[in-house]
Amino acid sequence: MCYRFTEVLKKCSRYRLIDQGKQLHGVMEKLGLGFDLVPNNNLIDMYAKCGTMKLACLVFDKMPQRNVVSWTALMCGYLQNGDPNASLVLFSKMGLSSIKPNEFTLSTALKASTVLGVPQNGMQIHGVCAKSNLDFAPVVGNSIIDMYSKWGRVGEAAKMFDAMPVRNLVSWNAMIAGYTHERNGEGALNLFREMQEKGEVPDEYTYSSTLKACSCVGMVAEGSQIHAALIRQGSSYLAQSTVAGALVDFYVKCRHTAKARKVFDQIEHKNVVPWSTLILGYAQEDNLQESINLFHQLRESRHKVDGFVLSSLIGVFADFALVLQGKQMHAYAIKVPFGLEASVANSVLDMYMKCGLTDEADALFREMPTRNVVSWTVMITGYGKHGIGYKAVKLFAEMQVHGIEPDSVTYLAVLSACSHTGLIKEGQQYFSSFLSNPHFKPQVEHYACMVDLLGRAGRLNDAKELIETMPLKPNTGIWQTLLSACRMHGEMEMGEKVGEILLRMDGNNPVNYVMLSNMYADAGYWNESEKIREKVKRKGLKKEAGRSWVEINKEIHIFFNGDSTHTLIEKIHQVLREMEKRMKEEIGYVHNMNFALHDVEEESKVESLRYHSEKLAIGLVLVSGGVKGERMVRIFKNLRVCGDCHTFIKGLSKVLKIVFVVRDANRFHRFENGLCSCGDYW
């Protein structure tokens, strides 16, 4: 009789048949089987797997006698239902009983410690395993390897792996995953080869982890070899989402999008992961049209897009400031279940801010049913980037009134907002408050905001002293911030010293040379500027190419500096010449030659300035009649906007009576009636 009940309960557990399980439980009670050990253990397992932990606990508490299976089943239940702490509390109570843990109990306790991320607990349990002589049992050893790997203690995991007398496939997979988590591609690949030499056959998890290891460190040849081996074997893995998805991810991260697409097209049963990976891959390659097309195909398929994927896709439209597509994503998010999650709403907020739509962001923020610290931080960051510091400061105070405590990222956002807007007094108050809070650990970036704030106010000596006395090691970023301030205020002596520090710290970063060269050029020291540029050429260094983009009639147009490939390029140059002439006549506009090439004739200098990517994007808008009926034009650039383009757009906004919103690498610039929101400091 008990055997039959046990078998049926196992089926209820396997197929999550909670109603049938409850009925069976009632029958058992009526037949007087409610105190039998084995059926009760199966009841605990069934209730736990069906997610009803209260009933599982009720069965456990009423049991007149329990064995190791009883304790382990309830521990597993807590862990599976997202309560690792309760699982460990039960393990402690078990230690006070006469029941000794077996390898499965210890494995469960180790997994619970791994999830909690408390090394002390896990190491104590490891000690219990050793004292029980169960640490080398495969299920326990594998859990120990996994635990140390996920905590970043791969050396400890490797010691355990090497000491294990018997390893199974899970052991190899756990260790390969550990090396992958540490971004040790070579270690993972060596282990992958070794396991096959010892006769172990890789499974889908082995291939997925090893491919991920290759993608982490750009091991293109090695990952391609794994792909080739799978093809030679005629492996069915290539048609399955797990391994094929890892291949798609590998090729995307190694910038081989065409190969990723080929693998993607061969997957018979796709899940949402390879879809989203390839969509993001196309976006990284600036192939926005294909990215958008693929997303439309995903929407038309039957796949359910979860909150994580939705947030990632919204992030694509945010980074490229695609206003129309971003609004469509918002509308889509509202219609799907996951669209109501805070993470998705926060991504939409970020998208609106990065598209320059501060009013839309504010409206959504006020309507959100739940707002977490990320929501407030996104808004504060956005207002700071737009130079609306007073709103950022107001929100910072308001969030605390609502009982939301700012974290270190929020403080970074409000400090940055003060920096962008020149709110020196407020910035100093926030910085002092942040440093005095023992719960926060200041980062170099927090100090960099203060350096920028002091630099903006012309207090360069104070800024330099802050860098030299801060309790953290200065990085190149904070010195670059000071160098920018020296350039803006024409402080050559300090600027030269800071430049020397930067070149010593990172002599292969072209940005350092460009900043130093520009400082000399601004001050009229052409020979020194040219010497720096010649040094860059000799070293073979290349800085990131400047590019700007604009959305016209649902189509994205991307321009690089010096671009001559657009079909309307002649008309673009013509309209730019006409605008320059009109601006000279009406407001006395003059080119800033500091941003032109210095080894060419004057006329060629003007031409070179006209080829700057942001001007080409604006020219296309004017050629396309994009300003008809529109009083605002949005342009986006990947680098800092140059001084000449800044002056040009200011003048254009006054002459054409149009608002230009330009997002560069640092912030938003709102050009209106000849003025810019940055106050000419950016």
Number of C-alpha atoms within 10 A of each C-alpha: 7 12 10 10 18 17 13 15 28 19 14 24 22 13 12 17 17 19 11 15 21 17 10 17 20 13 14 19 11 10 9 9 18 19 15 15 18 17 22 24 25 23 29 30 27 29 26 27 24 21 17 15 19 12 16 25 16 11 20 20 11 12 15 10 11 17 14 16 20 21 23 27 24 25 26 24 28 24 21 16 15 12 16 24 17 16 25 23 13 17 21 12 10 17 12 9 8 9 13 13 22 16 20 18 21 25 27 25 30 30 23 27 23 22 16 15 15 12 15 10 17 21 16 13 21 22 13 15 23 12 10 14 11 20 24 20 19 20 19 24 28 27 25 29 27 25 27 24 25 19 17 14 16 23 14 14 25 17 11 19 21 10 11 16 9 12 19 13 16 19 22 22 26 24 27 29 26 29 26 26 20 19 17 18 24 17 17 28 21 12 17 22 12 13 17 11 10 8 8 15 11 17 13 17 18 22 24 21 26 29 29 25 28 27 25 18 15 17 18 17 10 17 23 16 11 16 19 12 12 16 13 9 9 10 12 12 18 22 18 17 21 19 24 26 26 26 27 28 27 29 25 24 23 19 18 16 20 14 15 25 18 11 20 23 11 13 19 12 8 18 18 17 18 23 23 21 23 26 24 24 26 22 20 17 13 14 14 21 14 15 23 19 11 17 18 11 11 18 12 9 10 10 12 14 21 16 20 13 18 22 24 17 23 26 20 22 25 23 15 23 25 24 20 15 16 22 17 11 20 21 12 13 22 14 11 14 12 20 22 16 18 19 19 25 25 25 22 28 28 25 31 27 25 26 26 25 16 19 11 14 22 15 11 16 20 10 9 15 10 12 18 15 15 17 20 23 25 22 26 29 25 29 29 26 28 27 26 19 25 17 16 27 22 12 18 22 13 13 18 12 10 9 8 15 12 20 15 14 17 20 23 25 27 28 34 29 29 28 28 28 24 22 19 16 10 16 23 16 11 17 19 11 11 20 13 10 10 8 10 12 10 19 15 16 17 21 21 26 24 25 27 28 29 24 25 25 16 16 15 23 13 14 25 18 11 16 21 12 10 12 11 12 10 18 15 14 14 22 23 22 18 26 28 21 27 22 21 18 18 15 16 15 9 17 25 17 11 19 21 15 16 23 16 10 15 13 16 15 16 19 18 25 24 16 19 25 21 22 28 23 21 18 16 12 13 16 13 16 22 18 12 18 18 13 12 21 12 8 11 10 16 12 12 10 10 17 20 25 23 24 21 15 8 12 12 15 14 19 23 19 18 16 14 14 9 13 8 13 17 11 15 24 20 13 18 21 15 12 19 20 14 16 19 14 10 12 13 11 17 13 18 18 17 20 19 20 16 16 10 10 9 13 8 14 19 16 15 17 22 24 21 24 25 28 23 29 26 24 24 23 21 18 18 15 12 18 14 9 7 10 13 16 21 21 22 27 23 17 15 13 23 16 16 19 19 20 19 19 25 22 26 25 22 18 16 15 14 18 23 22 22 23 25 20 12 15 20 27 27 24 25 21 17 19 19 22 18 19 12 12 13 22
